Amino acid sequence: MLANLKLQNLIDQFNASEDSVRVLAIVSPSCEECLRGVELIRRLLARFDSKKLRGFILWVAMLQEDDERIARQKSEMVQDPRIMQFWDYERIAARMYGNTLRLAKGVAWDVYLLYSPRMRWENEENAPEPAYWMHQLTSESSADPNQRLDSERFIEETKFLLETEDPDLSDREVDQVLLKKEKTNAN
């Protein structure tokens, strides 16, 4: 079910699931690449049938064809009780994430973020930093081209966060473990 975005509702739902790994996607409903990203989220939740995995999809008006009707229609692609979906017509959350991710154009879309458990969204001024994220953006966005969406890698990072054994591991420590893992894989 698609709800119109009320930022505080998104924050409350995000924080209410702090015992879970969370995946958050910001997508345009008429962008074909974005829809492939949404399909990845659907497959990800089907693969990891766990109560410790929650999803958030923010449908955002980025292209001329984007409207609430199309967003509602496309939101039906993903029917999973662990996913909450919002229509961000005014790009409120998309702008916040643009700042958090330090994107040149200031609006995040076609981005896919992972959050470890215990990460909280503290205020309405700043979106939280993800433990890991990927995108399908163009070079002028200033997003790292090495973080281009790779389905298998995104699934692997999700699995890693789900399998992290130490429940007291802070988000900063998880980020460090991911960095060490990336360096090891690069060698």
VENCORMO-V684388 format. One record per pair of residues at least 24 apart in sequence whose C-alpha atoms are under 6 Angstrom apart, sorted by the first residue. I is the first residue (numbers start at 1). GAP is how many residues later the second one is. D is the distance in whole Angstrom. If there is no record, write none. Layout:
i=I gap=GAP d=D
i=I gap=GAP d=D
//
This chain:
i=2 gap=83 d=5
i=2 gap=84 d=5
i=3 gap=83 d=5
i=4 gap=82 d=5
i=4 gap=83 d=5
i=5 gap=81 d=5
i=5 gap=82 d=5
i=5 gap=83 d=5
i=15 gap=105 d=5
i=18 gap=99 d=5
i=18 gap=100 d=5
i=19 gap=98 d=5
i=20 gap=32 d=4
i=20 gap=33 d=5
i=20 gap=97 d=5
i=21 gap=31 d=6
i=21 gap=32 d=5
i=21 gap=94 d=6
i=21 gap=95 d=5
i=21 gap=96 d=5
i=22 gap=31 d=6
i=22 gap=32 d=5
i=22 gap=33 d=6
i=22 gap=92 d=6
i=22 gap=93 d=5
i=23 gap=32 d=5
i=23 gap=90 d=6
i=23 gap=91 d=5
i=24 gap=31 d=6
i=24 gap=32 d=5
i=24 gap=33 d=6
i=24 gap=88 d=6
i=24 gap=89 d=5
i=25 gap=32 d=5
i=25 gap=86 d=6
i=25 gap=87 d=5
i=26 gap=31 d=6
i=26 gap=32 d=5
i=26 gap=33 d=6
i=26 gap=83 d=5
i=26 gap=84 d=6
i=26 gap=85 d=6
i=27 gap=32 d=5
i=27 gap=33 d=6
i=27 gap=82 d=5
i=27 gap=83 d=5
i=28 gap=31 d=6
i=28 gap=32 d=5
i=28 gap=33 d=6
i=28 gap=34 d=6
i=29 gap=42 d=5
i=30 gap=36 d=6
i=34 gap=76 d=5
i=42 gap=36 d=6
i=54 gap=28 d=5
i=54 gap=29 d=6
i=55 gap=28 d=4
i=56 gap=27 d=5
i=56 gap=28 d=5
i=56 gap=29 d=6
i=57 gap=28 d=5
i=58 gap=27 d=6
i=58 gap=28 d=5
i=59 gap=28 d=5
i=59 gap=29 d=6
i=60 gap=28 d=5
i=60 gap=29 d=6
i=61 gap=28 d=5
i=96 gap=31 d=6
i=97 gap=30 d=6
i=103 gap=38 d=5
i=103 gap=39 d=6
i=104 gap=37 d=5
i=104 gap=38 d=6
i=105 gap=36 d=6
i=110 gap=25 d=6
i=110 gap=26 d=6
i=111 gap=24 d=4
i=131 gap=44 d=6
//
